[in-house]
Amino acid sequence: MSEAILIPDDRLAALPPHIAASWTRCATVYRLDPNQRVSPELLCGAELRQACSRMGSLMKIAEPELDRLHGIVSTLDYTVLMADAQGVILTSRGNHPLEKGHRRWHLCPGARWSEREAGTNGVGTSLVEGKPVTVHMEQHWRLGLRYLACSAVPFYGPDGQLTGVLDTSSTRPDPGGRIAFMMEAVLIDAARRIERRSFLEAFRDQTVVLLGESNEVSLPMVALDESRVVVGATFAARPMLGLNGNSNSSICFDLGTRGRGVPDFHEAERAVIEGALAMSGGKIAPAARLLGISRSTLHRKIRAMQENTGSVQA
């Protein structure tokens, strides 16, 4: 393995924190030579088909969102890419006159853009950081990639796991980078739409509840069976249930017992209400929707419990 590369402190300080962290990984963990002209490796046709197959129904679910994204960014000379969790580009949307140039830069299906292989880049760095990332021109680790601008946003599947990345890239970026940062907003919206559609499809026979708003890429949604047991939760909803974001996709979280066995009626009712309020951030309206009752009924039950013990807080 080659030796770690020293990066001047003032150079790192001039970079956004997530870019500086990526450069540090490239220099000390991956030990990539920034001067080495290495193009991302392309998968063969059979390998690409296998990668698309592993994505399953999300490939079809994402199609209208990719088309919508292309309609928004195509006039700005950007192409739209979707990659899997390994950084493999599965599909793209771009203008025909730019297609040849984008293939030359490997902005096309089959290209591998993991950070370990390609250095700092939108797709790979977004996967590592787990959040929206914009890499503009000279912020790329590889010198050969410093003519590109790319913005990328991770998206999550119905099992709450990181599934892939949406990316917009340009070989003709504006020098100031203003457009590139604007791309993050439309990508976040598309990522949420894909997650929502895939979650509703996966739990189409269950009751799906949106637990308020979110400032994150993921939307806080849960799926409930007929007994009001949570059988599915998105990435954003899992912390509300006390679940780790990387936990197993199989969920059976009973709001009534919380794993304590079979409670009596009053204990069960209290636990259900407290659980719903916790998941809705103390907001009455989403908690009532989660419980399948009206807001006035929930207010009445909370008042009754407060009169008895004073421990339930709305």
C-alpha angles and dihedrals in degrees: 000000000000121000123269114268120235116228117197112249092231090055092053092045090057092058128082109263096253092048091048090050090051092049089051091053091048091051102040108021106031093023093210119178105234091205094055111104101221119160117209111267116255122225119228119246095264092049091049092051090052091051091051090048091055089057088061120181092355089079091064094038091054096050098087091045092051090050090049091049091050090053090055101045105028094087088058092057093253126138125211121231134183119200133184126238090277093056096254113146106234102178140355143197119209144144114273096234089057097043096092093051092047091052089051088056090044093244088145143092114296096031117128113223103170112146091238091060105032102027122225109001138137100261099039097041093046089055092051095043094040092220142080113300133185118194112189121196109284090030089077113101095221112071090215091062097052093102090066134084122197139172121195137183127190120232131202134222128229089268090063093248128128103262106174149309136272114214140182116199136179135193088196103051124169108255094233094056095223094130093048093059091047088059092069092069095055091043092053090052091050092048091053092048092052092048092048094049093046092048093050090048094048093049100032091135094052134069110263119204127191109217100211129287129321136210090198133086090254125067118227103241133152132191119220129197124217091279092054091251114149106241098166137026135178124233092264093047096052097076088053088059093046091251124138112246090235096047123124115293092234108094130182107165115164110203089200102056105019087204095302096115126250111339127200118259098267093044091049092049092049092048092049093051094044091049093050092048091048092052092047094048092247093304114142100209099055090039090054091049090050091052094043094237135111123268091244091054091050091048089052093050092048092050091050092051092046090052090052100044109351091225104111113092123193 
